[in-house]
Amino acid sequence: MAKMKRILITGGAGFVGSNLAIYLKNHFEGSSITALDNLYRKGSELNLPRLEEHGVDFINGDVRKISDLRKAGKIDFLIECSAEPSVLAGSDGNTNYLIETNLNGAINCAEVCRENNAGMIFLSTSRVYPMAPLVNASITEKETRFNFDKQQAVPGLSELGVSEKFPMDGERSLYGATKYSAEIILNEYRSLFNIPIVINRCGVIAGPWQFGKADQGIAAFWTAAHIFKKPLKYIGFGGTGKQVRDFLHIDDLAVLIALELESSEKFSNEGFFNIGGGSGTSASLLELTKICESTSGNSIGITPESTTRYADIPVYISDNSKISAFCGWSPLKTMENIITDIHSWILKTPSITNLYR
Ligand SMILES: NC(=O)c1ccc[n+]([C@@H]2O[C@H](COP(=O)([O-])OP(=O)(O)OC[C@H]3O[C@@H](n4cnc5c(N)ncnc54)[C@H](O)[C@@H]3O)[C@@H](O)[C@H]2O)c1
């Protein structure tokens, strides 16, 4: 418990970072939590009063500058939640911010952990897995969704989803490549400097305080569009809306991160984990629409656009078998819980209602 005292959360004004900061502040009595963020993401500034209200300190800083990270002083743990998190980032040729933040920023975080002999938790992504074997997976088209078949040609893939045994060769998007490159360097820091570094390869994370956009934060984006009757599109895979993702409620993630902090060496020794809502908490866009319609009472026109976008894949589900067997964690919140929570958050928070309207 002593090592839980001082935690620095980079990207701490973002969706994941701010929710973790507040959860951990309440969970670990006497802990001191600092959120560092450069407020790059539109909406992150709206988290600042919330962080202050819960006793979380804030540094307006940038992970690209190690001197900013050092402003936090002595730390026992760092949770790296800063990122340019869109899978489309860099596809317009502007690659610098993505690489500098996601890769060099993560390395700066590891370096500060080395200086402090501190542990680190890294929010990585399912996007580290290459796209071609996912696009070519054996999939059945059902009435409302695509499903992974039981029998698959590649290891690490089953009807439960993608496990840690999935092959790593191939292109994975620039976003995925920045995260995977960071993982590789972090592994070296772990073994060379003997500091605990826990790597979570997360599927889609969702919940309140996510400032959803078309290319990132789809659950909040879809829910808000239904509330405020904004137009939506089913993009790619014939425009049918059958592409599937698993969704992890931020509250379920927070429970796991607290476990990882409590036993960081044990988790670190395992290398990395796939973390997500899993097959039980997944939805296609069509299914997401149905839930949003019943939550909001609104039905909106959704335009099909058949051309598939860069880096899109038909199905991703996290196979949580390894993490569940390792520590007993599995997500508890359902798809309906996720959308209901986002729905009531948008409506009861005036600053958020104005942002989305
Ligand atoms: N949300 C998801 O579905 C999801 C899924 C898998 C992995 N992740 C990972 O989880 C982490 C958190 O994602 P999120 O959904 O909270 O995204 P987010 O955009 O809400 O939060 C990221 C925060 O980082 C900040 N930031 C960006 N560049 C920075 C920089 N150079 N210096 C300091 N701060 C900077 C942003 O202002 C933002 O507040 C990211 O590493 C992301 O890659 C997210």
The ligand as an ORCA input file, in Angstrom:
! r2SCAN-3c Opt
* xyz 0 1
  N     -10.966      5.020    -25.567
  C     -10.706      3.874    -26.153
  O     -11.603      3.247    -26.722
  C      -9.316      3.300    -26.098
  C      -9.122      1.988    -26.549
  C      -7.840      1.444    -26.488
  C      -6.795      2.176    -25.982
  N      -7.013      3.453    -25.561
  C      -5.877      4.197    -25.035
  O      -6.233      4.691    -23.772
  C      -5.589      5.941    -23.542
  C      -6.621      6.970    -23.155
  O      -7.510      7.176    -24.238
  P      -8.784      8.099    -24.085
  O      -9.908      7.384    -24.711
  O      -8.891      8.570    -22.695
  O      -8.403      9.306    -25.042
  P      -8.627     10.872    -24.754
  O      -8.316     11.562    -26.040
  O      -9.953     11.114    -24.132
  O      -7.516     11.189    -23.666
  C      -6.184     11.390    -23.998
  C      -5.716     12.628    -23.283
  O      -4.335     12.834    -23.638
  C      -4.152     14.230    -23.804
  N      -2.975     14.429    -24.649
  C      -2.860     14.286    -25.994
  N      -1.610     14.591    -26.396
  C      -0.909     14.903    -25.261
  C       0.425     15.310    -25.034
  N       1.313     15.433    -26.032
  N       0.800     15.590    -23.756
  C      -0.096     15.464    -22.729
  N      -1.370     15.112    -22.906
  C      -1.781     14.816    -24.161
  C      -5.438     14.731    -24.439
  O      -5.633     16.117    -24.246
  C      -6.482     13.897    -23.719
  O      -6.973     14.574    -22.592
  C      -4.851      6.276    -24.819
  O      -3.511      5.885    -24.670
  C      -5.518      5.419    -25.862
  O      -4.636      5.109    -26.907
  C      -8.241      4.023    -25.601
*
